[in-house]
Amino acid sequence: TNTAGTSDYEQAIAEAKAAIIAKMTLSVGKDPGYATDRDWFVATALAARDRVTHRFLGGKRASKADGKKRVYYLSLEFLIGRQLTDVLYNFELYDIFRAALGDLGVDIERVREAEPDAALGNGGLGRLAACFMESMATLGIPAYGYGIRYDHGLFRQVIKDGWQQEFPETWLENGTPWEFLRSDVTYDIRFGGSVETKTVNNVPRFIWHPSEVVHAVAYDTPIVGWRGSNVNPLRLWSARAADPIALSLFNKGDHVGALSDQARSAAISKVLYPSDETAAGQELRLRQEYFFVSASLQDLINRHIRIYGDLYSLPDRAAIQLNDTHPAVAIAEMMRILLDDHNLRWDEAWRITSSTFSYTNHTLLPEALETWPLPLFERLLPRHLQIIYFINNLHLEATKKNFPNEPELLSSVSIIDERDGRRLRMGQLAFIGSHTINGVSALHTDLMKETTFRDLNRVYPGRIQNKTNGITFRRWLQQSNPGLTKLLCEVCGEEVLDKPELIKRLEEHADDPALQQRIAKIKRANKVVLCKIVTDRLGFRVEADSLFDVQIKRQHEYKRQLLNLLETVALYDAIRSNPTADWAPRVKIFAGKAAASYVAAKLIIKLANDIAKTVNNDPSVQGKLKVVFLPNYNVSLAEKIIPAADLSEQISTAGMEASGTGNMKLALNGALTIGTLDGANIEIKDNVGDDNIFIFGLTAAEVEERKRAGAPTATDNIAASPMLRQVLDAIGGGVFSPDDPNRFKPIIDGLRSQDRYMLTDDFDSYWAAQRRVDELWNQPEKWTRAAIVNIANMAWFSSDRTIAEYAEQIWKVPV
Ligand SMILES: CCc1ccc([C@H](C)CC(=O)N[C@@H]2O[C@H](CO)[C@@H](O)[C@H](O)[C@H]2O)cc1
């Protein structure tokens, strides 16, 4: 208590109140009496940002002075979500601001809900980048995130008559209170044109004469670490025309022509490509990739020269991480800047480049590996193509010397794919130009060595490392599940908030009925919250005492939402034909967006909704089975669904899900996993133990073997499973689409013929695993005990652990 007898806490609340009111009147320009939830959000965010900014600028000053090595995380996606709760929590201001707003008659929940998600990403890769930024700040690593400030993030999904519709996402329509415009940080980004070759004192010099220049303008968003330890910048680039309006054309009355440059330039940062795991291959995508890469490299090189004078020391002072191949053109851009702007010799430039970059691969799906047609690349980036040719020649020369008379090896490791019209393979470029390449789970990294990068790994052994993904426990536990967090602090000690490994202490009490009851009570309370969301958004009730069986992720055939739906139909049939059996009452919860052009995935969304309509209106299964498809899955909805989940569906075809991170979030919040031995599911199993997870299906090796052998076929599998046959007949026959009986024929025919993702191979063992789930669910103590063991063994999946590994083993920066 201070002299005025008011406690520091009350003092802090009073200050927060004054700050919020000051922002409301002076920045929002509103009388609190007339303020909307949005106004309160902006005022609160600005008040919170003030607290952050001091630390932000302080951090910048410090790291300028301290000569510390910086990490630069280049990613075309940062799936941040909302920031208010994260900033307030990490600055330990949440309770104070909640009390302050409360005193002003404002419910902080409504203020939180008024913030739009920053949906600047598609799924796993983008969200991982956001978790990594928060962990780097928490661990005190001086880091910059570099990306694009899309005017429109991932589309808003609306489900109309069961069909997905896409609507522009508009997070910036009222601006965002978190960012600082850095109008003094603007770079020229050049495209097209030609390259002139000149010899200067018999050294070849290349002068690029671009046909187009676009301005990249920086916007900085502070990323706050836990306990406000550090604040790092996320620098996002926005595109502007070098010449906003061609007055000459305007004066001639060609108003549209006068603005075409502006439109063409601004298009670069207009919208996020909604394709997940399928390379778009469109020119605008390449323009986006080069735009942010060139701006980021110009920015970090200028900063380095400003502090250290020369570029030779860059690898000692900077580590640049390529988040998949999307920024891989950075290898050529770095060489261009070193050769053409700083006149370094080739070998020196290459030494600096290849010892500064490292690359993370997030997928082995062939259709997701980016390749660019040479003609397009040459037209847009003529100088970079010259440099890539040179890199490739030296690379192939070296390979030829070390591996003579292996022509197929040369063509396999070449950056240029000579087949189908000559294409640039960005994976090869990223691999050759990086000192380290990493996969995102143990299995994925092994498969990378055996398949996609087998030959490059042979030519450059020892470059591949594994870095199993992680998640930030601040957002995905503390902020989204305060009930469980409070219990963990009591049982494991407050310091569990700083040392996730202490969560293991919970396991000692796994058999304690009192603890089991508390865990079950917390889960039920989170389920009641989700029940309300289902009723509000879909207009029907689900029971909180049912088993919440959750599959939430991007729609993709390899993630096998369809397999879950086949089991749902089989269960529906089984319950109807045997209503008295002790079925665990279930709510099947689906959520996830399909890329706008992904027809098959969108048809599966329709199937989910048609099955839901039939099941939810069938009195014979009332109280036993409900199917829910929640629209517009995003970070904020995930924060509501995950704490309420009992069962986590991680059922991808083994070998196809690089890691998964939703699996970690769900297990950390006490859901039991039903899954294949794929991605990080395997490491989750290794940590929680075989008895606390439901594993089924073919292993990755068995999948490969069956693919190679071409047997058993889908027809064989269906013949061997009467239940599966019945389900396929029902769906294919229009039972769930009486208004269009052939609607799902394409899906069923695809399964009967190809079944590329081996659903028919895994159906029976999946069904059996789900029945094991029923069995355990009907023994609540055992179920809750297993949930406790899952929570207690998830510490390793903290992104703090992952980032500490990147820091020590790839970036060589202290933590
Ligand atoms: C070029 C189009 C495109 C866009 C995004 C992607 C990403 C790599 C897709 C993605 O998000 N992959 C997911 O990355 C997560 C983080 O490492 C993993 O946990 C998931 O398993 C992986 O599917 C590929 C291709």
Ligand as a Chemical Component Dictionary entry (heavy atoms), coordinates in Angstrom:
data_LIG
# 
_chem_comp.id                   LIG 
_chem_comp.type                 NON-POLYMER 
_chem_comp.pdbx_formal_charge   0 
_chem_comp.three_letter_code    LIG 
# 
loop_
_chem_comp_atom.comp_id 
_chem_comp_atom.atom_id 
_chem_comp_atom.alt_atom_id 
_chem_comp_atom.type_symbol 
_chem_comp_atom.charge 
_chem_comp_atom.model_Cartn_x 
_chem_comp_atom.model_Cartn_y 
_chem_comp_atom.model_Cartn_z 
_chem_comp_atom.pdbx_ordinal 
LIG C1  C1  C 0 2.366 -22.800 -52.292 1  
LIG C2  C2  C 0 1.131 -23.121 -51.558 2  
LIG C3  C3  C 0 1.424 -23.585 -50.165 3  
LIG C4  C4  C 0 1.028 -22.803 -49.086 4  
LIG C5  C5  C 0 1.308 -23.250 -47.803 5  
LIG C6  C6  C 0 1.968 -24.442 -47.629 6  
LIG C7  C7  C 0 2.292 -24.847 -46.230 7  
LIG C8  C8  C 0 3.597 -25.527 -46.135 8  
LIG C9  C9  C 0 1.260 -25.731 -45.735 9  
LIG C10 C10 C 0 1.328 -25.916 -44.249 10 
LIG O1  O1  O 0 0.822 -25.121 -43.530 11 
LIG N1  N1  N 0 1.939 -27.037 -43.823 12 
LIG C11 C11 C 0 1.788 -27.419 -42.453 13 
LIG O2  O2  O 0 2.858 -26.847 -41.694 14 
LIG C12 C12 C 0 2.699 -27.124 -40.301 15 
LIG C13 C13 C 0 3.794 -26.374 -39.549 16 
LIG O3  O3  O 0 5.018 -26.972 -39.742 17 
LIG C14 C14 C 0 2.723 -28.619 -40.022 18 
LIG O4  O4  O 0 2.487 -28.836 -38.657 19 
LIG C15 C15 C 0 1.672 -29.343 -40.857 20 
LIG O5  O5  O 0 1.805 -30.729 -40.712 21 
LIG C16 C16 C 0 1.823 -28.950 -42.327 22 
LIG O6  O6  O 0 0.770 -29.481 -43.105 23 
LIG C17 C17 C 0 2.365 -25.228 -48.675 24 
LIG C18 C18 C 0 2.084 -24.789 -49.987 25 
# 
loop_
_chem_comp_bond.comp_id 
_chem_comp_bond.atom_id_1 
_chem_comp_bond.atom_id_2 
_chem_comp_bond.value_order 
_chem_comp_bond.pdbx_ordinal 
LIG C1  C2  SING 1  
LIG C2  C3  SING 2  
LIG C3  C4  SING 3  
LIG C3  C18 DOUB 4  
LIG C4  C5  DOUB 5  
LIG C5  C6  SING 6  
LIG C6  C7  SING 7  
LIG C6  C17 DOUB 8  
LIG C7  C8  SING 9  
LIG C7  C9  SING 10 
LIG C9  C10 SING 11 
LIG C10 O1  DOUB 12 
LIG C10 N1  SING 13 
LIG N1  C11 SING 14 
LIG C11 O2  SING 15 
LIG C11 C16 SING 16 
LIG O2  C12 SING 17 
LIG C12 C13 SING 18 
LIG C12 C14 SING 19 
LIG C13 O3  SING 20 
LIG C14 O4  SING 21 
LIG C14 C15 SING 22 
LIG C15 O5  SING 23 
LIG C15 C16 SING 24 
LIG C16 O6  SING 25 
LIG C17 C18 SING 26 
# 
